């Protein structure tokens, strides 16, 4: 038996329960890990509330990121033995392979030996944010030295990862945040410029900081009305990578800017990277190199104990965090 987090109905954080359940033996090519830390993602709040790309089947587990020790390996698993410290790449289905628990089962192909310099809390905060940011910026956006890149929702874990990756390749990260409250933190996190979109003219400020170059890459999980000023400030031939839809408002299509500047608007979910072995290996190598060199380092907003999973989800939905929320087990 092990304690796991499940929910029996859709709703707010209060529907989450910690229950004692039997965790089965790992199947062929699966590994059971003893979890030491969990990384929280907005996707889990969406699943819990019924707004995710998966539909929960009750009682449902949840969770996409974990780090811990290999506890048992299933038939056919090679390269891992009990006691190995590992972290987990996000599975395609968190219903099939939920992470929130003292014990969790994952396909062995999703396990990574993270650098020993990382704590379990940091290791649990690595893969979703850096894979998402790498996939959008480098794999799809082709971000390169000297490019100006606009990063919206910049104080999120993915936004901060994007700032670090931009600096790692020599690009110029322009952080876009709603208010100036997090300006100093974003500058300290490596942003070259910070724009408060609710307090400043977004288009004018993007054009001011990028000058004649323009913004070649936009990395956005928001959508909504900011699409038009973002597109208006982009360079000719630029690419806007959209990886979310946080805005409750309609997203206008910036037709004139797209036509006049030959822009590319590209939808992206991290699952496309995870499903392509070649692209995934390149991403893992890039991220591990950055972690070893220190160019990439997860920023932890706050760590909650496992018993406070409800409070952790409330904080997740508060939008007050700066960086990744983790839960220690």
C-alpha positions in Angstrom: 0.0 0.0 0.0 1.1 3.6 -0.6 -0.4 7.0 -0.3 -1.5 8.5 -3.6 -3.5 11.6 -4.6 -6.7 10.9 -6.4 -10.0 12.8 -7.0 -13.5 11.3 -7.4 -15.2 14.3 -9.0 -14.3 17.4 -11.0 -13.7 20.7 -9.1 -11.3 22.9 -7.3 -8.3 21.9 -5.2 -10.5 20.7 -2.5 -11.5 17.6 -4.5 -8.0 16.2 -4.1 -7.7 13.4 -1.6 -4.7 11.4 -0.2 -5.7 7.7 -0.2 -4.0 4.4 0.7 -4.1 2.3 -2.4 -2.3 -0.8 -3.8 0.3 0.1 -6.3 0.7 -2.8 -8.7 3.9 -4.5 -9.8 5.6 -2.8 -12.8 4.7 -4.4 -16.1 7.0 -5.2 -19.0 9.4 -2.2 -19.7 8.0 -0.3 -16.7 9.7 0.9 -13.5 8.2 1.6 -10.1 9.9 4.5 -8.4 9.8 5.7 -4.8 8.9 9.3 -5.2 10.8 12.0 -3.3 9.5 15.1 -5.0 6.8 16.1 -7.5 6.7 19.0 -9.9 3.3 20.7 -10.3 1.9 21.9 -13.7 -1.1 23.8 -14.7 -2.1 20.8 -16.8 -3.0 19.0 -13.5 -5.3 21.7 -12.4 -7.0 21.6 -15.8 -7.5 17.8 -15.6 -8.8 18.2 -12.1 -11.3 20.8 -13.2 -12.4 19.1 -16.5 -10.6 21.4 -18.9 -7.7 19.3 -20.0 -7.0 17.4 -23.3 -7.6 14.2 -21.3 -10.8 13.3 -19.5 -10.6 11.9 -16.0 -12.0 8.5 -15.2 -12.9 8.3 -11.5 -11.2 7.7 -9.2 -8.4 9.5 -11.1 -4.8 10.0 -10.3 -2.8 12.9 -11.8 0.7 14.4 -12.1 3.3 14.6 -14.8 6.6 15.1 -13.1 8.5 13.2 -10.3 11.9 12.4 -9.1 13.0 9.6 -6.7 14.7 6.3 -6.5 14.0 3.2 -8.6 12.2 0.8 -6.3 11.5 -2.1 -8.7 12.0 -2.9 -12.4 9.6 -4.8 -14.6 10.4 -7.5 -17.2 12.6 -6.4 -20.1 14.0 -3.2 -18.4 17.6 -2.6 -19.0 19.9 0.2 -17.7 18.2 0.7 -14.4 18.4 -1.1 -11.1 16.8 -0.6 -7.7 18.3 2.4 -5.9 19.1 4.5 -9.0 18.1 8.1 -8.6 16.0 9.2 -11.5 13.6 11.9 -12.7 10.7 11.4 -15.1 9.9 12.9 -18.5 6.2 13.8 -18.7 4.1 10.8 -19.9 1.6 11.2 -22.7 -1.2 10.3 -20.3 -1.1 11.3 -16.6 -4.3 9.2 -16.1 -2.4 6.1 -17.2 0.8 7.0 -15.4 0.0 9.4 -12.6 2.9 10.9 -10.6 1.2 12.1 -7.4 2.0 9.3 -4.9 4.6 7.8 -2.7 5.1 5.1 -5.3 4.5 5.6 -9.1 5.0 3.5 -12.2 6.4 4.8 -15.5 7.7 3.4 -18.7 11.4 2.9 -18.3 11.9 5.0 -21.5 10.7 8.1 -19.6 13.4 7.8 -16.9 16.5 10.0 -16.9 19.5 10.0 -14.6 19.7 13.7 -13.8 22.9 15.4 -12.8 23.8 14.5 -9.2 24.3 18.2 -8.5 20.5 18.6 -8.5 18.3 18.0 -5.4 15.2 15.9 -5.9 13.1 19.0 -5.7 15.1 20.6 -8.5 15.1 17.3 -10.5 11.3 17.1 -10.3 11.1 20.6 -11.7 13.3 20.0 -14.8 11.6 18.2 -17.6 8.2 19.8 -18.4 9.5 23.4 -18.3 12.8 22.8 -20.2 11.4 20.4 -22.8 8.5 22.8 -23.4 10.8 25.8 -23.7 13.5 24.0 -25.8 10.9 22.6 -28.2 9.3 26.0 -28.9 12.4 28.1 -29.0 15.2 25.9 -30.4 13.5 22.9 -32.1 10.7 24.8 -33.8 11.7 28.5 -33.5 15.3 28.0 -34.5 16.4 30.5 -31.9 20.0 31.7 -32.5 22.5 34.2 -31.3 21.5 37.8 -31.5 17.7 37.0 -32.0 15.2 39.0 -30.0 12.7 36.7 -28.4 9.5 37.8 -26.6 8.5 35.5 -23.8 5.0 36.0 -22.3 3.9 34.7 -19.0 7.6 35.1 -18.2 7.4 34.4 -14.5 6.0 30.9 -15.0 8.3 28.0 -14.8 8.3 27.6 -18.6 8.8 31.3 -19.0 11.8 31.3 -16.7 13.2 28.2 -18.5 12.8 30.1 -21.8 14.8 33.0 -20.5 17.6 30.7 -19.4 17.6 28.9 -22.8 17.6 32.1 -24.7 20.7 33.3 -22.8 22.3 29.9 -23.3 22.1 30.2 -27.1 23.1 33.9 -27.1 19.6 35.3 -27.9 18.1 38.4 -26.2 15.1 37.5 -24.0 12.4 40.1 -23.6 10.1 39.1 -20.7 6.5 40.1 -20.9 4.6 40.1 -17.6 1.2 41.6 -16.6 2.4 44.1 -14.0 5.8 45.5 -12.9 5.6 43.6 -9.6 7.9 40.9 -10.9 10.2 43.1 -13.0 13.2 43.0 -10.7 12.9 39.2 -10.3 12.8 38.7 -14.0 15.8 40.9 -14.6 17.7 38.9 -11.9 16.5 35.7 -13.7 18.3 36.8 -16.9 15.8 38.8 -18.9 17.4 41.6 -20.9 14.3 43.6 -20.9 11.0 43.4 -19.0 7.6 44.8 -20.3 4.6 45.1 -18.1 1.8 44.6 -20.6 -1.0 46.0 -18.4 0.9 49.1 -17.7 2.8 49.9 -20.9 2.1 49.9 -24.6 3.2 46.4 -25.5 3.8 47.0 -29.2 5.7 50.2 -28.7 7.9 48.8 -26.0 8.7 45.6 -28.0 9.7 47.8 -31.0 11.7 50.1 -28.8 13.8 47.4 -27.2 14.3 45.3 -30.4 15.0 48.4 -32.6 15.6 47.7 -36.3 15.9 44.0 -35.7 12.3 43.4 -34.5 11.2 40.4 -32.5 12.1 37.3 -34.5 10.6 34.7 -32.1 7.5 35.0 -29.9 6.9 32.3 -27.3 3.4 32.6 -25.9 1.0 30.5 -23.8 -1.7 33.2 -23.5 -3.3 34.1 -26.8 -6.1 36.6 -26.7 -5.8 40.3 -27.5 -2.0 40.4 -27.1 -1.7 38.5 -30.4 -2.0 41.8 -32.4 0.7 43.9 -30.6 3.0 40.8 -30.6 2.6 40.3 -34.3 3.0 44.0 -35.0 6.4 44.1 -33.3 7.8 41.0 -35.1 10.6 40.9 -37.6 10.0 40.0 -41.2 9.9 36.2 -41.5 9.4 35.8 -37.7 7.7 33.0 -36.0 5.1 33.0 -33.2 5.0 29.8 -31.2 1.7 29.3 -29.3 1.8 26.6 -26.6 -1.3 27.5 -24.6 -4.5 29.3 -24.4 -4.7 31.0 -21.0 -6.6 34.1 -22.1 -10.4 33.7 -21.7 -10.8 36.3 -24.5 -11.0 35.6 -28.2 -7.7 35.6 -30.1 -7.7 37.8 -33.2 -5.9 36.7 -36.3 -3.3 39.5 -37.1 -3.9 39.2 -40.9 -2.1 42.4 -42.1 1.0 41.7 -40.0 1.1 38.0 -41.1 0.8 39.0 -44.8 3.1 42.0 -44.8 5.9 40.3 -42.9 5.5 36.7 -44.0 5.0 35.5 -40.4 4.6 32.0 -39.2 2.1 31.2 -36.5 2.8 27.7 -35.1 0.8 25.8 -32.5 2.9 23.5 -30.2 2.5 21.0 -27.4 5.4 19.3 -25.7 3.9 15.9 -26.6 5.1 16.2 -30.2 8.7 16.4 -29.0 8.2 13.5 -26.6 6.8 11.4 -29.4 9.8 11.9 -31.7 12.8 9.9 -30.4 15.4 11.8 -32.4 14.1 15.3 -31.4 13.7 14.1 -27.8 17.3 12.9 -27.6 18.6 16.2 -28.9 16.4 18.0 -26.4 17.6 15.9 -23.5 21.3 16.3 -24.5 20.8 20.1 -24.7 19.1 20.3 -21.3 21.5 18.0 -19.5 24.4 20.0 -20.9 22.8 23.2 -19.6 22.2 21.6 -16.2 25.8 20.4 -15.9 27.2 23.7 -16.9 24.9 25.7 -14.7 23.4 27.7 -17.6 20.0 26.0 -16.7 18.9 25.8 -13.1 15.2 25.4 -12.0 13.8 28.2 -10.0 11.7 26.9 -7.2 8.8 29.2 -6.2 7.8 27.2 -3.2 7.9 23.6 -1.8 4.9 22.0 -0.1 4.9 18.8 1.9 2.8 16.0 0.4 0.1 16.4 3.0 -0.5 19.9 1.8 -1.3 19.0 -1.8 -4.6 20.9 -1.7 -2.8 24.1 -0.6 -0.2 23.5 -3.3 -2.9 23.5 -5.9 -4.4 26.6 -4.5 -1.1 28.3 -4.8 -0.7 27.0 -8.3 -4.0 28.7 -9.3 -3.2 31.9 -7.5 -0.7 33.1 -10.3 1.4 34.5 -7.5 4.3 32.1 -8.0 7.7 32.9 -9.5 9.0 29.7 -10.9 8.1 26.1 -10.2 5.9 24.7 -7.4 7.2 21.4 -6.0 5.8 18.9 -3.5 8.1 16.8 -1.3 7.1 13.3 -0.4 
